[in-house]
Every structure is written in C-alpha cells, then in structure tokens.
Amino acid sequence: MESLRELYKIGFGPSSSHTMGPSFASNYFLNLYPNAYRYEVVLSGSLSLTGRGHLTDVKIRESFADRKLEIIFSRNFENLPHPNTMDFFAYDEKDAILGHRRILSVGGGSIRIVGDDERKPKQVYPFADFSQIKEYAETHHLTLPEIVYQFEDANIKDYLMQVWVTMVHAIDRGITNQGILPGSLKISRKAPTLSHPILPENDVAKYTRTVMCYAYAAAEENASGGIIVTAPTCGSGGIIPAVLRFLKETKNLDNSKMIDALAVASLIG
C-alpha cells in the first residue's frame, strides 16, 4: 500500500485527473526547464476531448504563468500509454528542443513520467487488504491511527493537519460564495441556500441539511476550480470533509481527533 499522501492531494478542482494532475505535471516540467524560451504542451486522449470543460488548459496556463506557451489539443488517439497523456516540450530561442517528457495523469491527482520508474509511489505499508491490517492491529495491539503513524514518515500528522485545514476552508468558501457554477448547464450553487433553514425543522432535518450543506460546499468549490483535497478524487472530495466537520461540531472534537479520523479513512480507502 502507498502512502496516504497519494490519497489526499491538495490542489485545484474540478478533476483530479484533468486538472490537478496536469497542474502537477506542469510544475514538474517547469522545475526541469525553468529558463526555456518557450514551451509546448500536447494533450492527448481524454485530456484532448474533455480538457476544456475540465479547465485543463486554464490550470496549465496558470502553472506556466507569463511564459510563452502553446497548448495543443491533439486528435491522435492511437497507441497512447494512458487515456490521459501529456507531452511537454521546452525550446530555446532558436527553436531547438531543450527537453521533452511524456507524463500521464493516472487519477487521483497522481502523475507518472514515462521512462522514470523512480518516481513511482513507494509502498510504505506491508498490507494487501484490510484483513491483513486487522490482523496486524490485533497482533500488535494497535489502533488504526497508530498503524498509520507507525509506517508513515514523521511529518504525517502535520500533513494531515494541512489536509484538514484545506477541507475546512473549502467548506467555508463554498458556503459563502454564491452564483452560477462554471459550465453550460448554468447550475446555481446550493450550499449557501442550505446553510440556513427555510422552514421549521427538527434535529434530524437540521443535521441532514447541515451535512448536505457542507458536502455541497466542498463539491461546488471543486466544480469551480477551487483548492480542495482529493478524497480519493476531486469528484468524491466533499463527503469526508462534510462528515468530519459535522462530527467535530456536534461532538465537540478537537483537531487531533480529525487527524486520527483522516488517518483511518485513508487506511481503509
């Protein structure tokens, strides 16, 4: 099993494969060739067909900032190593190629560089399924969070705290922001309406509305290209923040409990 850092990634919505992955790939390539005269990015497969609707080109341009950049939506779908394939090129002033990388956006915000096996995520847990996790916990008298803290690096709690804060901020923005979501369907944001009751309600109705409000808030921030956390993808990134925030508020839990909860969710996920 890989590190939970591979499951919880902080980045831009609305798609972990079409937005977050290409953004990470752009930053990776820029670190390799920061001083090129111009750049070219060729999007193939699904990234070519649906990239505009998922803000793929927008987030790539944001990564390259004011550098000279051309984005090409290829219509070549043959012999691709993955449905989400990107080719990055760096050129000098004489239009000679300084470098090229073929990068795959493989889902959940993860990227793979073709030909670079060293960048594949390391396996940090010696488990293949949850039955092995359960057996290990019982044998060594450990809780599920304790297993996470045993196998992850020393800074994992700090990272989970960053994940939690990002989730909370996404909910806060989603409740506050109003208007129409991006896209041709012209869907109005629901979270601001759900943040307060329209009719008298009992506790069950209140709790249901509150959790729905939080889930919509995070999901609508994702749909708008806001900063969210994959859990484990952008599209499913509203449920865990909503449930945990509701429990924190109703059970008066502190942030250490939220960190433990995120650890358990990642171990199961």
GILINKA-V770113 format. One record per pair of residues at least 12 apart in sequence whose C-alpha atoms are under 10 Angstrom apart, sorted by sequence separation. I is the first residue (numbers start at 1). J is the second residue. D is the distance in whole Angstrom. If there is no record, write none. Layout:
# GILINKA-V770113
i->{I & I}
j->{J & J}
d->{D & D}
This chain:
# GILINKA-V770113
i->{11 & 12 & 74 & 88 & 89 & 101 & 102 & 103 & 177 & 178 & 194 & 197 & 222 & 223 & 229 & 11 & 43 & 57 & 73 & 87 & 88 & 89 & 101 & 102 & 103 & 177 & 178 & 179 & 196 & 197 & 222 & 228 & 244 & 245 & 43 & 57 & 72 & 87 & 88 & 101 & 133 & 175 & 177 & 178 & 195 & 196 & 222 & 244 & 26 & 57 & 72 & 86 & 87 & 88 & 101 & 174 & 175 & 176 & 177 & 178 & 194 & 195 & 219 & 220 & 222 & 244 & 41 & 57 & 86 & 87 & 174 & 175 & 176 & 194 & 195 & 218 & 219 & 222 & 71 & 85 & 86 & 87 & 174 & 175 & 176 & 194 & 195 & 196 & 218 & 219 & 221 & 241 & 244 & 85 & 86 & 173 & 174 & 175 & 191 & 194 & 195 & 218 & 219 & 220 & 244 & 41 & 70 & 84 & 85 & 86 & 172 & 173 & 175 & 176 & 191 & 194 & 195 & 218 & 219 & 69 & 84 & 85 & 171 & 175 & 193 & 194 & 218 & 219 & 22 & 52 & 69 & 81 & 82 & 83 & 84 & 85 & 191 & 192 & 215 & 217 & 218 & 240 & 241 & 51 & 81 & 82 & 83 & 84 & 125 & 190 & 191 & 192 & 194 & 195 & 215 & 216 & 218 & 219 & 240 & 50 & 81 & 82 & 83 & 84 & 125 & 190 & 191 & 194 & 215 & 216 & 218 & 219 & 48 & 49 & 80 & 82 & 124 & 191 & 192 & 214 & 215 & 217 & 218 & 22 & 39 & 48 & 49 & 125 & 126 & 191 & 192 & 214 & 215 & 217 & 240 & 47 & 48 & 49 & 85 & 125 & 190 & 191 & 212 & 214 & 215 & 216 & 46 & 47 & 48 & 84 & 85 & 86 & 124 & 125 & 189 & 190 & 191 & 212 & 214 & 215 & 18 & 19 & 39 & 40 & 41 & 42 & 43 & 44 & 45 & 48 & 124 & 189 & 191 & 211 & 214 & 215 & 17 & 18 & 22 & 38 & 39 & 40 & 41 & 42 & 43 & 44 & 45 & 48 & 85 & 124 & 191 & 213 & 214 & 17 & 18 & 34 & 37 & 38 & 39 & 40 & 41 & 42 & 43 & 44 & 45 & 189 & 190 & 191 & 211 & 212 & 214 & 215 & 36 & 37 & 38 & 39 & 40 & 41 & 42 & 43 & 44 & 45 & 46 & 189 & 211 & 212 & 214 & 231 & 18 & 19 & 35 & 36 & 37 & 38 & 39 & 40 & 41 & 42 & 43 & 44 & 45 & 188 & 189 & 210 & 211 & 214 & 18 & 19 & 23 & 26 & 27 & 30 & 34 & 41 & 43 & 44 & 45 & 51 & 81 & 210 & 211 & 232 & 17 & 18 & 22 & 23 & 26 & 30 & 44 & 211 & 212 & 231 & 232 & 18 & 19 & 20 & 21 & 22 & 23 & 24 & 25 & 26 & 28 & 29 & 45 & 48 & 210 & 211 & 231 & 15 & 18 & 19 & 20 & 23 & 24 & 26 & 27 & 44 & 45 & 46 & 47 & 48 & 210 & 211 & 17 & 18 & 19 & 22 & 23 & 26 & 27 & 45 & 46 & 47 & 48 & 232 & 16 & 18 & 19 & 21 & 22 & 23 & 25 & 26 & 44 & 45 & 46 & 47 & 48 & 175 & 182 & 208 & 231 & 14 & 15 & 17 & 18 & 19 & 20 & 21 & 23 & 24 & 44 & 45 & 46 & 47 & 174 & 175 & 181 & 207 & 14 & 15 & 19 & 20 & 23 & 44 & 45 & 174 & 177 & 180 & 181 & 183 & 13 & 14 & 15 & 18 & 19 & 22 & 23 & 43 & 44 & 45 & 174 & 175 & 176 & 182 & 183 & 13 & 14 & 43 & 44 & 171 & 172 & 174 & 175 & 178 & 181 & 182 & 12 & 13 & 42 & 43 & 44 & 171 & 174 & 175 & 177 & 181 & 182 & 207 & 42 & 43 & 170 & 171 & 173 & 174 & 177 & 180 & 181 & 41 & 42 & 43 & 171 & 172 & 173 & 174 & 175 & 13 & 41 & 42 & 168 & 171 & 172 & 174 & 175 & 12 & 40 & 41 & 42 & 167 & 170 & 171 & 173 & 174 & 40 & 41 & 169 & 170 & 171 & 173 & 174 & 39 & 40 & 41 & 168 & 169 & 170 & 171 & 172 & 39 & 40 & 168 & 170 & 171 & 174 & 38 & 39 & 40 & 167 & 170 & 38 & 39 & 169 & 170 & 174 & 36 & 37 & 38 & 39 & 173 & 36 & 37 & 38 & 173 & 35 & 36 & 37 & 38 & 33 & 34 & 35 & 36 & 37 & 170 & 33 & 35 & 36 & 37 & 38 & 170 & 171 & 30 & 32 & 33 & 37 & 39 & 47 & 169 & 170 & 29 & 37 & 38 & 39 & 41 & 169 & 170 & 26 & 29 & 30 & 38 & 39 & 40 & 41 & 42 & 44 & 167 & 168 & 25 & 29 & 36 & 37 & 39 & 41 & 166 & 167 & 22 & 25 & 26 & 36 & 166 & 167 & 21 & 22 & 25 & 36 & 166 & 167 & 22 & 165 & 33 & 163 & 164 & 18 & 33 & 163 & 17 & 32 & 33 & 162 & 163 & 171 & 32 & 170 & 32 & 29 & 167 & 171 & 29 & 167 & 170 & 171 & 29 & 28 & 29 & 167 & 168 & 29 & 167 & 168 & 171 & 28 & 166 & 167 & 25 & 164 & 165 & 168 & 25 & 26 & 164 & 167 & 168 & 25 & 163 & 167 & 25 & 25 & 164 & 22 & 24 & 164 & 21 & 22 & 23 & 21 & 22 & 28 & 21 & 25 & 20 & 21 & 24 & 25 & 28 & 19 & 21 & 23 & 24 & 25 & 17 & 18 & 20 & 21 & 22 & 24 & 25 & 17 & 18 & 20 & 21 & 22 & 23 & 25 & 16 & 17 & 18 & 20 & 21 & 22 & 16 & 17 & 18 & 19 & 20 & 21 & 165 & 16 & 17 & 18 & 20 & 21 & 164 & 15 & 16 & 17 & 15 & 16 & 17 & 15 & 16 & 17 & 161 & 164 & 161 & 164 & 13 & 160 & 163 & 12 & 161 & 162 & 11 & 160 & 161 & 164 & 9 & 10 & 157 & 160 & 161 & 163 & 8 & 9 & 159 & 160 & 7 & 8 & 9 & 158 & 160 & 161 & 6 & 7 & 157 & 160 & 6 & 7 & 156 & 157 & 160 & 6 & 157 & 157 & 156 & 149 & 145 & 148 & 145 & 146 & 149 & 6 & 145 & 148 & 5 & 6 & 144 & 145 & 147 & 148 & 143 & 144 & 145 & 146 & 147 & 2 & 3 & 145 & 146 & 148 & 2 & 3 & 144 & 145 & 148 & 1 & 2 & 3 & 4 & 109 & 144 & 145 & 147 & 1 & 2 & 3 & 4 & 108 & 109 & 143 & 144 & 145 & 1 & 2 & 3 & 108 & 145 & 1 & 2 & 108 & 109 & 110 & 144 & 1 & 2 & 108 & 109 & 144 & 1 & 2 & 107 & 108 & 109 & 1 & 107 & 108 & 1 & 55 & 107 & 108 & 1 & 54 & 108 & 53 & 54 & 53 & 53 & 133 & 133 & 130 & 129 & 130 & 129 & 130 & 125 & 4 & 3 & 5 & 3 & 4 & 3 & 2 & 3 & 5 & 8 & 4 & 8 & 10 & 3 & 10 & 5 & 9 & 4 & 5 & 8 & 11 & 4 & 10 & 10 & 5 & 59 & 58 & 14 & 55 & 54 & 55 & 54 & 55 & 54 & 14 & 20 & 13 & 14 & 16 & 19 & 13 & 14 & 15 & 20 & 13 & 14 & 15 & 20 & 12 & 13 & 14 & 12 & 13 & 14 & 15 & 20 & 11 & 12 & 13 & 14 & 12 & 13 & 14 & 16 & 12 & 13 & 14 & 16 & 20 & 11 & 12 & 13 & 14 & 16 & 20 & 11 & 12 & 13 & 15 & 16 & 19 & 11 & 12 & 13 & 16 & 17 & 18 & 10 & 11 & 12 & 13 & 16 & 17 & 10 & 11 & 12 & 15 & 16 & 9 & 10 & 11 & 14 & 15 & 16 & 8 & 9 & 10 & 13 & 14 & 15 & 16 & 8 & 9 & 10 & 13 & 14 & 15 & 16 & 7 & 8 & 9 & 12 & 13 & 7 & 8 & 9 & 11 & 14 & 6 & 7 & 8 & 9 & 10 & 13 & 6 & 7 & 8 & 9 & 6 & 7 & 8 & 4 & 8 & 8 & 4 & 7 & 8 & 4 & 7 & 4 & 6 & 7 & 4 & 5 & 4 & 7 & 3 & 4 & 3 & 2 & 4 & 1}
j->{23 & 24 & 86 & 100 & 101 & 113 & 114 & 115 & 189 & 190 & 206 & 209 & 234 & 235 & 241 & 24 & 56 & 70 & 86 & 100 & 101 & 102 & 114 & 115 & 116 & 190 & 191 & 192 & 209 & 210 & 235 & 241 & 257 & 258 & 57 & 71 & 86 & 101 & 102 & 115 & 147 & 189 & 191 & 192 & 209 & 210 & 236 & 258 & 41 & 72 & 87 & 101 & 102 & 103 & 116 & 189 & 190 & 191 & 192 & 193 & 209 & 210 & 234 & 235 & 237 & 259 & 57 & 73 & 102 & 103 & 190 & 191 & 192 & 210 & 211 & 234 & 235 & 238 & 88 & 102 & 103 & 104 & 191 & 192 & 193 & 211 & 212 & 213 & 235 & 236 & 238 & 258 & 261 & 103 & 104 & 191 & 192 & 193 & 209 & 212 & 213 & 236 & 237 & 238 & 262 & 60 & 89 & 103 & 104 & 105 & 191 & 192 & 194 & 195 & 210 & 213 & 214 & 237 & 238 & 89 & 104 & 105 & 191 & 195 & 213 & 214 & 238 & 239 & 43 & 73 & 90 & 102 & 103 & 104 & 105 & 106 & 212 & 213 & 236 & 238 & 239 & 261 & 262 & 73 & 103 & 104 & 105 & 106 & 147 & 212 & 213 & 214 & 216 & 217 & 237 & 238 & 240 & 241 & 262 & 73 & 104 & 105 & 106 & 107 & 148 & 213 & 214 & 217 & 238 & 239 & 241 & 242 & 72 & 73 & 104 & 106 & 148 & 215 & 216 & 238 & 239 & 241 & 242 & 47 & 64 & 73 & 74 & 150 & 151 & 216 & 217 & 239 & 240 & 242 & 265 & 73 & 74 & 75 & 111 & 151 & 216 & 217 & 238 & 240 & 241 & 242 & 73 & 74 & 75 & 111 & 112 & 113 & 151 & 152 & 216 & 217 & 218 & 239 & 241 & 242 & 46 & 47 & 67 & 68 & 69 & 70 & 71 & 72 & 73 & 76 & 152 & 217 & 219 & 239 & 242 & 243 & 46 & 47 & 51 & 67 & 68 & 69 & 70 & 71 & 72 & 73 & 74 & 77 & 114 & 153 & 220 & 242 & 243 & 47 & 48 & 64 & 67 & 68 & 69 & 70 & 71 & 72 & 73 & 74 & 75 & 219 & 220 & 221 & 241 & 242 & 244 & 245 & 67 & 68 & 69 & 70 & 71 & 72 & 73 & 74 & 75 & 76 & 77 & 220 & 242 & 243 & 245 & 262 & 50 & 51 & 67 & 68 & 69 & 70 & 71 & 72 & 73 & 74 & 75 & 76 & 77 & 220 & 221 & 242 & 243 & 246 & 51 & 52 & 56 & 59 & 60 & 63 & 67 & 74 & 76 & 77 & 78 & 84 & 114 & 243 & 244 & 265 & 51 & 52 & 56 & 57 & 60 & 64 & 78 & 245 & 246 & 265 & 266 & 53 & 54 & 55 & 56 & 57 & 58 & 59 & 60 & 61 & 63 & 64 & 80 & 83 & 245 & 246 & 266 & 51 & 54 & 55 & 56 & 59 & 60 & 62 & 63 & 80 & 81 & 82 & 83 & 84 & 246 & 247 & 54 & 55 & 56 & 59 & 60 & 63 & 64 & 82 & 83 & 84 & 85 & 269 & 54 & 56 & 57 & 59 & 60 & 61 & 63 & 64 & 82 & 83 & 84 & 85 & 86 & 213 & 220 & 246 & 269 & 53 & 54 & 56 & 57 & 58 & 59 & 60 & 62 & 63 & 83 & 84 & 85 & 86 & 213 & 214 & 220 & 246 & 54 & 55 & 59 & 60 & 63 & 84 & 85 & 214 & 217 & 220 & 221 & 223 & 54 & 55 & 56 & 59 & 60 & 63 & 64 & 84 & 85 & 86 & 215 & 216 & 217 & 223 & 224 & 55 & 56 & 85 & 86 & 213 & 214 & 216 & 217 & 220 & 223 & 224 & 55 & 56 & 85 & 86 & 87 & 214 & 217 & 218 & 220 & 224 & 225 & 250 & 86 & 87 & 214 & 215 & 217 & 218 & 221 & 224 & 225 & 86 & 87 & 88 & 216 & 217 & 218 & 219 & 220 & 59 & 87 & 88 & 214 & 217 & 218 & 220 & 221 & 59 & 87 & 88 & 89 & 214 & 217 & 218 & 220 & 221 & 88 & 89 & 217 & 218 & 219 & 221 & 222 & 88 & 89 & 90 & 217 & 218 & 219 & 220 & 221 & 89 & 90 & 218 & 220 & 221 & 224 & 89 & 90 & 91 & 218 & 221 & 90 & 91 & 221 & 222 & 226 & 89 & 90 & 91 & 92 & 226 & 90 & 91 & 92 & 227 & 90 & 91 & 92 & 93 & 89 & 90 & 91 & 92 & 93 & 226 & 90 & 92 & 93 & 94 & 95 & 227 & 228 & 88 & 90 & 91 & 95 & 97 & 105 & 227 & 228 & 88 & 96 & 97 & 98 & 100 & 228 & 229 & 86 & 89 & 90 & 98 & 99 & 100 & 101 & 102 & 104 & 227 & 228 & 86 & 90 & 97 & 98 & 100 & 102 & 227 & 228 & 84 & 87 & 88 & 98 & 228 & 229 & 84 & 85 & 88 & 99 & 229 & 230 & 86 & 229 & 98 & 228 & 229 & 84 & 99 & 229 & 84 & 99 & 100 & 229 & 230 & 238 & 100 & 238 & 101 & 99 & 237 & 241 & 100 & 238 & 241 & 242 & 101 & 101 & 102 & 240 & 241 & 103 & 241 & 242 & 245 & 103 & 241 & 242 & 101 & 240 & 241 & 244 & 102 & 103 & 241 & 244 & 245 & 103 & 241 & 245 & 104 & 105 & 244 & 103 & 105 & 245 & 103 & 104 & 105 & 104 & 105 & 111 & 105 & 109 & 105 & 106 & 109 & 110 & 113 & 105 & 107 & 109 & 110 & 111 & 104 & 105 & 107 & 108 & 109 & 111 & 112 & 105 & 106 & 108 & 109 & 110 & 111 & 113 & 105 & 106 & 107 & 109 & 110 & 111 & 106 & 107 & 108 & 109 & 110 & 111 & 255 & 107 & 108 & 109 & 111 & 112 & 255 & 107 & 108 & 109 & 108 & 109 & 110 & 109 & 110 & 111 & 255 & 258 & 256 & 259 & 109 & 256 & 259 & 109 & 258 & 259 & 109 & 258 & 259 & 262 & 108 & 109 & 256 & 259 & 260 & 262 & 108 & 109 & 259 & 260 & 108 & 109 & 110 & 259 & 261 & 262 & 108 & 109 & 259 & 262 & 109 & 110 & 259 & 260 & 263 & 110 & 262 & 263 & 263 & 260 & 257 & 260 & 259 & 260 & 263 & 121 & 260 & 263 & 121 & 122 & 260 & 261 & 263 & 264 & 260 & 261 & 262 & 263 & 264 & 120 & 121 & 263 & 264 & 266 & 121 & 122 & 263 & 264 & 267 & 121 & 122 & 123 & 124 & 229 & 264 & 265 & 267 & 122 & 123 & 124 & 125 & 229 & 230 & 264 & 265 & 266 & 123 & 124 & 125 & 230 & 267 & 124 & 125 & 231 & 232 & 233 & 267 & 125 & 126 & 232 & 233 & 268 & 126 & 127 & 232 & 233 & 234 & 127 & 233 & 234 & 128 & 182 & 234 & 235 & 129 & 182 & 236 & 182 & 183 & 183 & 184 & 267 & 268 & 267 & 267 & 268 & 268 & 269 & 267 & 148 & 148 & 152 & 151 & 152 & 152 & 152 & 153 & 156 & 159 & 156 & 160 & 162 & 156 & 163 & 159 & 163 & 159 & 160 & 163 & 166 & 160 & 166 & 167 & 163 & 225 & 225 & 182 & 223 & 223 & 224 & 224 & 225 & 225 & 219 & 225 & 219 & 220 & 222 & 225 & 220 & 221 & 222 & 227 & 221 & 222 & 223 & 228 & 221 & 222 & 223 & 222 & 223 & 224 & 225 & 230 & 222 & 223 & 224 & 225 & 224 & 225 & 226 & 228 & 225 & 226 & 227 & 229 & 233 & 225 & 226 & 227 & 228 & 230 & 234 & 226 & 227 & 228 & 230 & 231 & 234 & 227 & 228 & 229 & 232 & 233 & 234 & 227 & 228 & 229 & 230 & 233 & 234 & 228 & 229 & 230 & 233 & 234 & 228 & 229 & 230 & 233 & 234 & 235 & 228 & 229 & 230 & 233 & 234 & 235 & 236 & 229 & 230 & 231 & 234 & 235 & 236 & 237 & 229 & 230 & 231 & 234 & 235 & 230 & 231 & 232 & 234 & 237 & 230 & 231 & 232 & 233 & 234 & 237 & 231 & 232 & 233 & 234 & 232 & 233 & 234 & 232 & 237 & 262 & 262 & 265 & 266 & 263 & 266 & 264 & 266 & 267 & 265 & 266 & 266 & 269 & 266 & 267 & 267 & 267 & 269 & 267}
d->{8 & 10 & 10 & 5 & 7 & 7 & 6 & 9 & 8 & 8 & 10 & 8 & 7 & 8 & 9 & 9 & 9 & 10 & 10 & 7 & 5 & 9 & 7 & 9 & 10 & 10 & 8 & 10 & 8 & 9 & 7 & 10 & 9 & 8 & 9 & 7 & 10 & 6 & 6 & 9 & 8 & 9 & 8 & 7 & 8 & 8 & 10 & 7 & 9 & 9 & 10 & 8 & 4 & 8 & 10 & 8 & 9 & 8 & 7 & 9 & 6 & 7 & 8 & 10 & 8 & 10 & 9 & 9 & 6 & 6 & 9 & 5 & 6 & 7 & 10 & 10 & 7 & 8 & 10 & 7 & 5 & 9 & 6 & 5 & 10 & 9 & 9 & 9 & 10 & 8 & 9 & 10 & 8 & 6 & 6 & 10 & 7 & 8 & 10 & 7 & 6 & 10 & 7 & 9 & 9 & 9 & 10 & 9 & 5 & 8 & 10 & 10 & 8 & 9 & 9 & 5 & 8 & 7 & 5 & 10 & 6 & 7 & 9 & 7 & 8 & 9 & 5 & 9 & 9 & 9 & 9 & 10 & 9 & 8 & 5 & 9 & 8 & 8 & 10 & 8 & 8 & 9 & 9 & 8 & 10 & 6 & 8 & 7 & 9 & 9 & 5 & 10 & 9 & 9 & 8 & 7 & 10 & 10 & 8 & 10 & 8 & 8 & 8 & 9 & 9 & 8 & 7 & 9 & 5 & 9 & 7 & 10 & 8 & 8 & 10 & 8 & 10 & 8 & 9 & 7 & 6 & 10 & 8 & 9 & 9 & 5 & 9 & 10 & 9 & 5 & 8 & 8 & 8 & 9 & 8 & 8 & 6 & 8 & 10 & 6 & 7 & 5 & 9 & 10 & 7 & 8 & 10 & 9 & 7 & 10 & 10 & 10 & 6 & 8 & 8 & 8 & 9 & 9 & 7 & 5 & 8 & 9 & 8 & 9 & 8 & 8 & 7 & 9 & 9 & 9 & 7 & 8 & 9 & 9 & 5 & 8 & 10 & 6 & 10 & 7 & 6 & 6 & 6 & 6 & 6 & 7 & 8 & 9 & 10 & 9 & 8 & 8 & 8 & 9 & 10 & 10 & 8 & 5 & 5 & 5 & 5 & 5 & 5 & 5 & 8 & 10 & 8 & 10 & 9 & 7 & 10 & 10 & 9 & 7 & 6 & 6 & 6 & 6 & 6 & 6 & 7 & 7 & 9 & 7 & 6 & 9 & 8 & 10 & 8 & 8 & 9 & 9 & 9 & 8 & 9 & 8 & 9 & 6 & 9 & 7 & 5 & 10 & 9 & 8 & 6 & 8 & 6 & 10 & 8 & 9 & 9 & 9 & 10 & 10 & 9 & 7 & 9 & 10 & 9 & 10 & 9 & 10 & 10 & 9 & 7 & 9 & 6 & 8 & 10 & 8 & 10 & 9 & 8 & 9 & 7 & 10 & 9 & 9 & 9 & 10 & 9 & 9 & 10 & 10 & 8 & 10 & 10 & 6 & 8 & 10 & 6 & 6 & 8 & 6 & 9 & 9 & 6 & 8 & 10 & 9 & 8 & 8 & 7 & 9 & 9 & 8 & 5 & 8 & 5 & 6 & 8 & 8 & 6 & 5 & 9 & 8 & 10 & 6 & 8 & 10 & 6 & 9 & 9 & 7 & 9 & 5 & 6 & 7 & 9 & 7 & 10 & 10 & 9 & 9 & 7 & 9 & 9 & 9 & 8 & 10 & 8 & 9 & 7 & 6 & 8 & 8 & 9 & 8 & 7 & 8 & 6 & 9 & 6 & 9 & 6 & 7 & 6 & 8 & 9 & 10 & 9 & 9 & 8 & 8 & 9 & 9 & 8 & 9 & 9 & 8 & 5 & 9 & 9 & 8 & 9 & 7 & 9 & 8 & 9 & 6 & 6 & 9 & 8 & 8 & 5 & 10 & 7 & 6 & 10 & 10 & 8 & 5 & 8 & 6 & 4 & 9 & 9 & 6 & 9 & 9 & 6 & 7 & 9 & 8 & 7 & 6 & 9 & 9 & 10 & 7 & 5 & 9 & 8 & 7 & 8 & 8 & 9 & 9 & 6 & 7 & 9 & 5 & 8 & 6 & 9 & 8 & 8 & 5 & 8 & 10 & 7 & 5 & 9 & 6 & 6 & 6 & 10 & 5 & 9 & 7 & 9 & 7 & 5 & 9 & 10 & 9 & 9 & 9 & 10 & 6 & 7 & 9 & 9 & 8 & 10 & 9 & 5 & 8 & 7 & 6 & 6 & 6 & 10 & 8 & 9 & 10 & 8 & 5 & 9 & 9 & 6 & 6 & 7 & 10 & 9 & 6 & 5 & 8 & 9 & 9 & 9 & 6 & 5 & 8 & 7 & 9 & 8 & 9 & 8 & 7 & 9 & 10 & 9 & 9 & 8 & 9 & 9 & 9 & 6 & 7 & 10 & 10 & 10 & 10 & 9 & 9 & 10 & 9 & 9 & 10 & 10 & 9 & 10 & 9 & 10 & 9 & 9 & 9 & 9 & 9 & 10 & 10 & 10 & 8 & 6 & 9 & 10 & 8 & 7 & 6 & 6 & 9 & 9 & 9 & 9 & 7 & 10 & 8 & 10 & 8 & 9 & 9 & 8 & 8 & 7 & 7 & 9 & 10 & 10 & 9 & 9 & 10 & 9 & 10 & 9 & 9 & 8 & 9 & 8 & 9 & 8 & 8 & 10 & 10 & 9 & 7 & 9 & 6 & 9 & 9 & 10 & 9 & 9 & 10 & 10 & 10 & 10 & 10 & 9 & 8 & 10 & 7 & 7 & 10 & 9 & 8 & 8 & 9 & 9 & 9 & 9 & 9 & 8 & 10 & 8 & 7 & 10 & 5 & 10 & 9 & 8 & 8 & 9 & 10 & 9 & 7 & 9 & 8 & 7 & 9 & 7 & 9 & 8 & 8 & 8 & 9 & 5 & 9 & 8 & 4 & 9 & 10 & 9 & 8 & 6 & 8 & 5 & 6 & 8 & 9 & 5 & 10 & 8 & 8 & 6 & 9 & 6 & 6 & 8 & 9 & 9 & 8 & 9 & 5 & 6 & 8 & 4 & 8 & 8 & 8 & 9 & 8 & 7 & 8 & 7 & 10 & 10 & 9 & 10 & 8 & 10 & 8 & 9 & 6 & 8 & 8 & 9 & 9 & 6 & 10 & 9 & 8 & 7 & 9 & 9 & 7 & 9 & 8 & 9 & 10 & 9 & 8 & 9 & 7 & 7 & 8 & 9 & 10 & 9 & 8 & 7 & 10 & 9 & 9 & 9 & 10 & 9 & 9 & 9 & 8 & 8 & 5 & 6 & 10 & 10 & 8 & 8 & 9 & 8 & 10 & 9 & 9 & 9 & 9 & 10 & 8 & 6 & 9 & 9 & 6 & 7 & 8 & 6 & 7 & 9 & 6 & 7 & 9 & 10 & 6 & 9 & 9 & 8 & 4 & 6 & 10 & 10 & 7 & 9 & 9 & 10 & 5 & 5 & 7 & 6 & 8 & 6 & 7 & 8 & 9 & 10 & 8 & 5 & 9 & 6 & 7 & 9 & 7 & 10 & 9 & 5 & 8 & 6 & 7 & 7 & 7 & 10 & 10 & 9 & 9 & 10 & 10 & 9 & 9 & 7 & 9 & 9 & 9 & 8 & 10 & 7 & 9 & 10 & 10 & 9 & 9 & 9 & 9 & 8 & 7 & 10 & 9 & 8 & 9 & 9 & 8 & 9 & 10 & 7 & 8 & 8 & 10 & 9 & 7 & 10 & 9 & 8 & 9 & 10 & 9 & 10 & 10 & 10 & 9 & 9 & 10 & 8 & 9 & 9 & 10 & 9 & 9 & 10 & 8 & 9 & 8 & 8 & 10 & 8 & 5 & 8 & 10 & 9 & 4 & 5 & 7 & 6 & 7 & 8 & 9 & 10 & 9 & 7 & 5 & 9 & 4 & 8 & 10 & 5 & 6 & 9 & 9 & 10 & 9 & 5 & 6 & 9 & 7 & 8 & 8 & 5 & 7 & 9 & 10 & 9 & 5 & 6 & 9 & 9 & 8 & 10 & 7 & 6 & 8 & 9 & 6 & 9 & 6 & 6 & 9 & 7 & 5 & 8 & 5 & 8 & 10 & 5 & 8 & 10 & 5 & 7 & 10 & 6 & 7 & 10 & 6 & 5 & 10 & 6 & 7 & 10 & 10 & 9 & 5 & 8 & 8 & 8 & 7 & 6 & 8 & 9 & 10 & 9 & 6 & 6 & 9 & 10 & 10 & 10 & 5 & 8 & 9 & 9 & 8 & 10 & 10 & 9 & 9 & 9 & 10 & 8 & 8 & 7 & 10 & 10 & 10 & 9 & 9 & 6 & 8 & 9 & 7 & 9 & 10 & 9 & 9}
